[in-house]
Amino acid sequence: MKLLNHATAYFAGLLLLVISGWAALFYFNMLDEIYDSMDDGLENQKILVMQKARQDSTVLLQRGFEAGYYSVREIPKGQALPRTDLYQDTLMYMQNEKDFEPVRMLTTVFRQGHRYYELRLITSMVEEDDLIEDLLYSLLWLYVGLIASILVVNNLLLKKIWQPFYHILHRLQRFRLEDAQPVPVQKTSIAEFQLLNQTVEELLRQNVATYQSQKAFIENASHELQTPLAISLNKLELLAETQPLQEEQLLQIGSIMENLERLTRLNKSLLLLSKIENRQFGQQEEVSLQKLLQKALTDFSDQIAFKNLRVELDAPQDVTLLVHPDLAAMLVMNLLKNAIVHNVPGGFLRISLSQTALRLENSGKEQPLPPDQVFARFYKDAASPASTGLGLSIVKAICDLYGYSVQYSYGQGHVFTVNFTS
């Protein structure tokens, strides 16, 4: 939900509560005013009837309301003296409506000569259910009109006022650290948006500077490490070949070379991870996963034959992805290498490819791996000391880069699934 609509929803709810409270207050005030007006009218009619009775004694003979709006009956003095004017609501059968309708009735007493009379006067009143219904519809239309007005104001006036904010959002959506291009700021006279523009500009500038510094450091550090590592390995190889060394010394040199080679692989993997996370692989092409799988299986044919693995490839149709070709190759190679290295002699490797997913299942240890650690950096099997523990981390980084998801599960074997659709 957009910000303007979100605010409108809250305002609509608040307005509904306010109008409901106001409607109840207005209803009771209006009802009180109606009663007051009718009571005043009945009071005036009482005076007129009493004056008419003094002039025309036939008024005192009207016993019911059939012939008019009042009725008179004689009552004893003892019953009349304590009486006061009584206003009340009652029902009376109306010939025109063929039903009982509400009326307001005044019951009072007056003296005519030495006799006392009870006088009852009636006047029609508004039916409360009709009044409530009319008020409800009126307020409903008022509410709808107010909400419609608010929506019009939001979409015409407020949307224009918030234009600098949406401009900043569009800038941030298009911004890329690896290709930071300056975007002109939309001028505005609103102080808050001016401050927001300045803050975003400063934040982006600092991020770009940090990114460039980090990128340069990683590249320089990797380059500087590769050179002494390569030199050290070459000198150790020469030392092992030219010097008549004892077997123990050769074993120590071999151990040092193995650690240096592992350090070289670790350095390259960390550099690759950093480049992936910093989105330094910008070029994208249509890459055939079917061809990549076939090439990778050919490259690993010696290891597969050495472990006597049964390989099943199910790729009935070619699947192409718009990715960097090197990253696609790394994704397939790392998954396949992981399935081969951690397999058991005489085990199986099942590969299936579809338009939506790449799935690899391999035999191995008969216990599941910890799902929350399998893609973590430097997580590795204790039985593989030469591993850097970064292969599956690189797979995860590539999937995150392109919006894929990679999952691990355990059934008949260890299963890694890359879903191409989120």
N, C-alpha and C positions, 0 to 999 in steps of 0.2 A: 504494500500500500504506500502510495506517495505521501510525502510530508503534508502537503496541502489537504489531501483527502483524510489523512490521519487526524489532523487538527479539526477538520470539518466534522468527522465522526464524533469526536469528543464534544465539540460545540453543539452538535445536534442532540446528543444525549442530555447535556446540561440544559439546553433550551427546552427539551421535552419536560424535564423536571420543573423548570421555572414556570413554564406555561401551565402545567398541571396544578402547581400550587397557586398560581395566580387565578386559574379558572375556578378552583374551589373557593378562594376568597371572594372573587367577583360574584360567584353564584349566591353565596350566603348574603353578601351585601345587597345584591339586586333583589333577592327574595325578601330581605328585611325592608327595603324601600317599597316593594310592591305591597307588602302587608301594611306598611304605614300609610300608603296612599289609599288603600281600600278602607282602612279603619277610619281615616279622615272622611271619606265619602259616606260611610255608614253613619258616622257622627252627624254629618250634615243632614242626611236623610231622616235621622231620628228627630232632629229639631223641626224639620219641615212637617213630618207626620204629626208631631205633638201640636204644632200650630194649626194644622188642618183639623185635628180632632176638636180643638176649641171652637172652630168655626162650623164644623159639620159633624154632628154626633153619629152619623152613619159610619164614620171611620172606625168607631169602637165596635162595630158589629162584624168586622172582617176577621173571621176565625182561622182561615187558612191562607196559603200562598197561591191558591188557584187563580185569584183575580188580581194579584199584584205582587209586589216585592216585600210585603210586610204582613204580619198577622198580629191581632190584638186579642187578649183574653183577660177577664177580670180575675184578680187574686185577692185573698184576704190581706188586711192591713199588716197583721203580724208576719206574714210571709214576705211582704213587700219591703218593709222597713230595712231589714239587714242586707237587702240585695244591692249589688253594685253592677256596673256595666261589665258584661262578659263577651269577649271576642273569641270565636272558635271556628275551626275548620270542620266542615261536615259534608255529607253527600246528599244530593237531591236529584230525584228522577226528572230528567229533561225530556219533554215530548219531542223536540226536534232531533235530539241525539238518540232517543229511544234507549237511554242508558242513564245510570247514575253518574253525575258529574260533580266535581268539587265546587263548593261555594263557601264564602266567608259570611258568617252570621254574627250579628250583634244582638245580644239579649239584655234588655234594660227594663226598668219600671218607671211609671210616671203617675202622677195624681191628676185626676180630673174631677173637680168638685170634692165630694167626700169619698170617692171611690179610687181604688188603686188598680192599675192595669199593667200587665206584662206585654211588652212590645218586642217583637222579633223582626229584624230586618236582614235581608240577604242581598248579596251581590256576587255575580260570577267572578271566578278567579282563574288565573292561568294554571293549567294542569302542570304539576311539577315534572312528570315524565316527559311531556312535550317540551317544557322549558329546558330540561337537561339535554334532551335530544338535539334541540336547536342550538344550544350552547356548545355541545360536543362537536357538531358538524362545523359550526362557525370557527371554533378553535382549531379543528383539524385542518380546515382550509387555510387558516392563518399560519399554522405550523408548516404546512407544505409550501406555502408562499414564501415564508422566511427561509426555509432550507434551499428552495430554488434560487432565491436572491443571493444567499451565501455562496452557492455553487457558481453562480454567474460572476460574482465579485472575485471569488478565488481564481477562476479560470481567465478572467480578463484583467483584473487589476493586480491581485497579489502575485499571479504568475509572472507578470511583467516586473514587479518589484523584486521577485526572487530570481530573476534572470542571471545576475552575477553568480549566484550560488550554483545554479545548474551549469554555468560555464566552467566553474572550478571543477565540478564533478566530471564533466566531459574531458577536461584537461588531464585529470588524474587517471581516467580510464584509458586514455591514449598514451600516457607516459610510460616509457620503457627505459630502465637504467642502462641497458646495453646500447641503446640508441637515443640518448637524451637530446631532444631537440627543444629549443626555447619556444614557448607558446605565448603569444601576446595576451596580456591581462586585460580583461574588460573593465573599462573605467566605470566607476560608480561614485555617487555622492553619499552613499550610506556608510557610516563610520565602521559598523561591524563588518561589512563586506570588504572594506578597505583593509582592515586588520587581518581578516581571513586571507586575503590575497597576499599580503606581506608575509604572513606566517607560512603559507603553503610554499611561496617562492623560496623562503629561507630554508624550509625543510627539504625541498627538492634539491636545492643547491648543496646542502650538506650531505645528502644521500649520494648525489652524483660524485662529489669529491671523495667520500668514503669508499664508494664502489671503485672508482678509478685507482685510488691508493691501494685498496685490497687486491685488485686485479694485477697491478704492477708488482706488488709484493709477492704474490703467488707465482707469477711468471718468473720473476727474478730468483726467488728462492728455489723453485724447481730447477731452473737452468743452472744455478750455482751448485746445487746438490748433485745433479747428474754428472757434471764434469769430474769432481773429485772421486765420486763413486766409480765411474768408468776407469779412471786412471788407477785407482786402487786395485780394481779387479784385474786389469791388464798386468800390473806389476806382480800381483800374486801369482797369476798364471805363468809369467816369465820365471818367477822365483821357483815355482814348482817344477818347471821344465829344465832349467839350467843348473840348478844346484843339486848335488848329490845329498839328498836329505834322508833322514831316518823316517821310518813309517809313522811314528808318532807325530813328527813335525808335519808330514804330509797330511795327516788327519786333521791337525789343527788348522793348517792353511785351507783345507777343504771346508772346514766348519766356518772359517772367517769368510770365505768366498760365498758360501751358502747364505750367510747372514747379510752380506753386502748385496747379493742378488735379491734377497727378500726386501731389503731396504729400498732397492731400486724400483721393484714392483710396487711397493707401498707408496713411494714418492709419486710414481706415475698415476696410481689409482686416486690418491688424494688430490692431485692436480686435476684429474678428469672430473672428480666429484665437484670440485670447486667451480670448474668451468660450466658444468651442467647447471648447478644451482644459481650461478650468475648469468645464465642464459647467453653464453658466448657462442652457442651453436645456432646461428641464425638461419643459415641456408636450409631449405627444405625441398625434398623431392618425393616423387611417387616411388616407393620402395616395395618390391615384391617379397613378402615374407616366405612364400613357398621356395623361392630360389635361395633365400638366405638360409633356410633350414637345411636344404639339400647340400649347400656348400659347407655349412658348419659340420654336418654329419660326415662329409668327406674329409674335412680337416681333422676331425676327431676319430677317424676310422681306426688308427693304430691303437688308441686308448680303448676304444670299444672292443676291438679284437683281443687286446691284452686281457681285458676283464671278462671276455666271452659274454657280452651283454646281448640280450634279445631286443632289437629295436623295432618298434612298430610306429610307422608314420602314417597318420590319417589326415591328408590334406587334399580333399577331392576338388577343391576350387582354389584358385589363386586369390590371395588377399593383399591388397596394396594399402599402404599407409603414407600419409604426407608427413614425413619426418626427415631429420638429417640422416643421410645414409650411414655415416659412421656410428651414430647413436643406435640406429636400428640394428646394425651388426653387433654392437656391444651388448644390446639387450638380449639377442638370441644367443650369442656366444657365452655370456655369463650364465644364463639359465641352463644351457646345455652342459657347460663345463661343471656347474654345480651338481647336475643330475648324474654326471659320469663319475666325478671325483668321489662323491659320497655314496656311490652305489657299491654293491657287493659282487664278488665274482660269480658269474652265472646268473646274475639278476636280470631285470627287465627295464626297459625304458619305453614308455608310450607317449607319443607326441600327437596331439590333435589340433588342427587349425580350422577355424571357421571365420565368418565375417565379423563375429562379435568377440571372439576370444582366442587366445593361444594357451593351450594346457599341456603341461609336462608332468608325468607321473613316473616315479622311479622307485625301485626297491632300495632298501637300506636298513638302518637300524630299526628294529621292531618296536619303536616307541616314538611318539610325536615330538616335534621340536616345540619350544616355547613360542607361541604365535606373537607375543609382544616383543620378542627379542630377535626373531629370525632375520628381520630386515635392518636391525640396528648395526651401526658401524662397529667393526672389530669383533663382532660376534662370530665365533667359529668353533668347529668341532675340535675337541682336545686331541683327537687322533690325527689331525691335519696341522701340525705345527708350521709347515711351510706356507700355509694360506695366510693372506693378508686380512681376511675377514671383511672385505669391502665389496665382494662381487655382487651379493644381493642388495647391498646398499646402493650400488650404482644402478642396478635394475629399478629399485624403488625411486631413485632420483630421476631417471629417464621417464618413468611412468608419470610421476608428478609433473614433470615439465610439459608433457603433452596431454594431461588430463585423463590418463588411463588409471586403472586401479589394479594392483597386484595383491593376490591373496594366497595364503598358505593353508592347507588342510591335510588331514591324515586319514586315510581309509585303508585300502589294501597296500598302499604305499604312500610316499610323500608326494603331495600334489601342489604345484605352483600354477596359478591361473592369472593371466593378464587379460583383463576386460578392456576392450577398446571403446566401449560406450559406457558413460557414467550412469 
